[in-house]
């Protein structure tokens, strides 16, 4: 009878430790997947070229105006100002 109780206690302890280890593994895996997903979002995306300075920027950070891509609003404004000067002066 004593041997049966000892085996039952050992089994319960092993089961508890197994559950704790599984929970730690699952938590680690979820954290790793979240971190990997965040890195993937930053890495992904198509690159587009600024019409004014020819610098490539991610499409998510670029500005689009009249089917043209720009790295900043200053370059967009300068480009369209230059186009107006060319068209107005000619």
ABEGO torsion letter per residue (X at the ends): XAAAAAAAAAAAAAAAAAAAAAAAAAAAAAAAAAAAAAAAAAABEBBBBBAAAGBBBBAAABBBBGGBBBABAAAAAAAAAAAAAAAAAX
